[in-house]
C-alpha cells in the first residue's frame, strides 16, 4: 500500500441499512431512510466497497444505518471485513442483539459495539425512541453482551434532548451497572432529519452542558470508564474540555447512498474534521482550542445565540 499521511482516512463508515424499527425523535437519518427505503445497498456493493477501501488504506470499519442488524447478511459482511483485515465496529439499538442465538453469531465478529441508550428506564428510553418495548430489547442485548465468552469493546451513545436530560443521572447509573461498558458518549442533538424538524423543541442549551458535564464525568470516570461528549464546544464542558470527543477525532470516509457522478449509487464523503453544520462565532477569537474545536451547531446559534461561549 502507498504511504499515507496523517490526514488520510484510515476509518471507513459504511451505511448498510436504510431501515429501522425505532422512530427516535432525534434521528438524523430519518430523511435519508425515507428517501432510500426502496434502494437497499446490495451485498455485492458492500463487499466491493470493503475491498476497494481496504486497498486504499482503511483499516477500521464502522457499520451503521439505519439499523444494520436488520440485514440478514450482516454476519457475512462482518466475517468478510475481518478476513480483509479490518477492525469491525457496529452501531445498533440492540433490537436483534436481544436474540441470544443472533448475538452468539454476531458478537464474535465484532471488535467494538456501540449500543444506543437514551434513558435509564423504559419510560425515558421508549419516549425518546418513540418505540414501546425498545428498552426491554436493549436490556436483553446488554445481557447477551455480558454473557458472551469474548465480548467486543462495548460503548454506549446517548443523544441528549430536553426530554431525557432531566433523567441523565438515571441513564448513567443504568449504563454503569453493566460491567462490560468501557466507554460512555453523550451526544448533542444534531439538526438533521427528525432532529432538525424538532430542533427548537428538543435542543439543549449549551449552558446545561457546563452545569452537568463535570458531575457526569466524575460519575463515569469514577467507575474506570472513558467519558466523552460529542457536538458541543470544548469551552462549555465546565472545565472538562478534555472530555470533548471532537479532540480525539480521526479522519474518516463515509460511504452512503446518494448521487455519484450524476447517477444514484454510493458516494464517498471524506471528513477531515468533525465540523459538519458547525460554526465559530466572534466569542471564539483568541481561544487556545480554536483550531481543534469546531464550534457549535449553526442551528443552536440561531436558537440560543452564543452567550454561553467563552474563549479558553
Secondary structure, DSSP 8 states (H G I E B T S, - for coil): -----TTS--EEEEE--S--S---TT-SSHHHHHHTTT----HHHHHHHHHHHHHTT--EEEEESS-GGG-TTHHHHHHHHHHHT-EEEEEE-STTTTSHHHHHHHGGG-SEEEEE---SSHHHHHHHHT-TTHHHHHHHHHHHHHH-TT--EEEEEEEE-TTTGGGHHHHHHHHHTSTTEEEEEEEE--SSHHHHHTHHHH---HHHHHHHHHHHHHHHHTTT-EEEEESS-GGGSTT-GGGBGGGG---EEEEEEEEETTEEEEEEEEESSS-TTEE--GGGTT-TTTTT---EEHHHHHHH-STT----
